[in-house]
Amino acid sequence: MKTTVEEITSTMKKIIVEIGEDEVARKLDEAYHSLSRNVKIPGFRPGKAPRSVLETRFGDQVREDVSREFVANTFPAAITEADMNVLGYPQIEKDVPTKGKPFTYSASMEVRPAFEVKDFKGVEVQKEKVEVTDEQVQARLDAIVQSHGKLKPVDDRETIEENDYVVLDYKAFEGEEPIEDTSAENYMLHVGSGDFHPIFEKSLIGIEKGVEKDIEVDFEETFHHTKLAGKHIRFHVVVSDIKTVELPPLDDDFARGLGGDFADLEDLKTKVRESMLLEMERRTDKEAKQRLLEKISASVQVDLPRILVDSELNYAIDSVKQNLARSGLSVEKAGISDEKLSEELLPASEKRVKEMLVLGQIARQENLQLEDQDLDDAFNSMAAAASQPPDVLRRYYESKGIIDNLKEKLLEEKTLKYLIDNANVIEVSSLEG
């Protein structure tokens, strides 16, 4: 077997494989000999039909079978010999196997580009200091109290105030024409939350329960609901109920009742602070690693394989569509074409692919590998979070064929840790932007 490689681009190569005429003759002989024993030809006993008859009746199929066998048996070895990291499926062009001639085929394919990452150690990167103030702890405690509040009807007034929860019916009009899919009944809204629209919510303040009212809003061009975006809309509103939140007192009894084995309020405050410190440490560590990767990646020149960019772009598009679907929307309802969505997501997809290539190359240069213990630790951590046995999660990943994706992610994380451990990390009180 003779192998040559042609470089079309840094990410596209063609490998040409030639198999000698002696091997071609041997394979054809074997194929016809096997065929003669297994087919019935009128006028001939099994195994006695002349080869010329077999060639006339089955020649095209035999040559196709032999050519496929040659490719299947030699392509993996040819790729290994050429030291190529193939991406996706190759495009095969092949000759017709003919006795007395060598057989040649070519395979064009995208490959992982060969490049080197230099000077990635000692890179300066800023990391935000982990600090939790008393005010931040109190804000977290207030949020916990708020989450345990109970809605109760307002009995001592009939008008809406900020922070009330109101139950209302509304219809939207452009001029005098009602707008489809923009009305609701018994809609619960937290006034002042910004969940609907700030002007709409502010206009509710002072309205009396049971009184019909028109509210006019000029919606921004960027508003998420395309039927309202950029338009002057009149809402016809009637509020049927006003509720407020009754909050429990923040005291020792409240702390003990949370179910977290808190001894008293001070113990709750201590554990909330510890939890916030851990959260902030994880966040700032992740952000510093990403800044470091972006800095290193920016210094690298590498062509991006189209197949990887397309795969990342399709993943990003699917994620956007799924997020919209969870909100009861779609790209069509949002007025976004697939072409526009692809255009907007392409730069981030290309950036992600480049960073992935850079991390992979650094891992190869530094001989970083994923050990069995790394995978075990990952499954143990995920199992603890999901309250499931690790072996159950492992079987799930294996059955879905996604364990290799997990391994790639874990190796990326291991490489990022290696980079941050070898970086010049500068702690700062706060980061701009």
GICORCOR-V820370 format. One record per backbone hydrogen bond with DSSP energy under -0.5 kcal/mol. CO is the residue of the C=O (numbers start at 1). NH is the residue of the N-H. If there is no record, write none. Layout:
# GICORCOR-V820370
co->{CO/CO}
nh->{NH/NH}
This chain:
# GICORCOR-V820370
co->{2/4/6/6/9/11/12/12/13/14/15/15/16/17/18/19/20/21/22/23/24/25/26/27/28/29/30/31/32/33/34/35/35/36/39/40/41/45/50/51/52/53/54/55/58/59/60/61/62/63/64/65/66/67/68/69/70/71/74/75/76/77/78/79/79/80/84/85/87/90/91/93/95/98/103/104/105/106/107/108/109/110/113/116/123/125/127/129/133/134/135/136/137/138/139/140/141/142/143/144/145/146/150/152/153/158/160/161/164/164/165/166/166/167/167/168/169/170/171/172/173/173/174/174/176/177/178/179/184/187/187/189/189/190/191/197/198/199/200/201/201/202/204/207/208/211/213/215/217/217/220/220/224/225/225/228/231/231/233/233/234/234/235/235/236/237/238/238/239/241/242/243/244/244/245/246/249/251/252/253/255/256/264/265/266/267/268/269/270/271/272/273/274/275/276/277/278/279/280/281/282/283/284/285/286/287/288/289/290/291/292/293/294/295/296/297/300/303/305/305/306/307/308/309/310/311/312/313/314/315/316/317/318/319/320/321/322/323/324/324/325/330/331/332/335/337/338/339/340/341/342/343/345/346/347/348/349/350/351/352/353/354/355/356/357/358/359/360/361/362/363/364/369/371/372/373/374/375/376/377/378/379/380/381/382/383/383/389/389/390/391/392/393/394/395/396/397/397/398/402/403/404/405/406/407/408/409/410/411/412/413/414/415/416/417/418/420/422/423/424/425/426/428}
nh->{18/16/8/14/12/111/8/9/109/6/17/107/4/105/2/103/24/25/26/27/28/29/30/31/32/33/34/35/36/37/38/38/39/47/41/42/44/48/54/55/56/57/58/59/62/63/64/65/66/67/68/69/70/71/72/73/74/75/78/79/80/81/82/83/84/83/86/112/110/92/108/106/97/101/19/95/17/93/15/91/13/87/115/118/424/426/428/131/137/138/139/140/141/142/143/144/145/146/147/148/148/149/246/244/155/209/206/164/166/191/243/168/189/240/241/187/238/184/236/179/175/234/176/177/178/174/180/182/170/168/189/166/191/193/163/201/202/203/204/204/205/205/207/160/211/239/237/235/219/233/223/230/226/228/229/231/219/233/217/235/173/236/215/237/171/213/169/240/210/167/154/165/152/246/247/150/251/255/256/257/258/259/268/269/270/271/272/273/274/275/276/277/278/279/280/281/282/283/284/285/286/287/288/289/290/291/292/293/294/295/296/297/298/299/299/300/302/305/308/309/310/311/312/313/314/315/316/317/318/319/320/321/322/323/324/325/326/327/327/329/328/334/336/335/337/341/342/343/344/345/346/347/349/350/351/352/353/354/355/356/357/358/359/360/361/362/363/364/365/366/368/367/371/375/376/377/378/379/380/381/382/383/384/385/386/387/388/392/393/394/395/396/397/398/399/400/402/403/401/406/407/408/409/410/411/412/413/414/415/416/417/418/419/420/421/422/423/122/425/125/427/127/129}
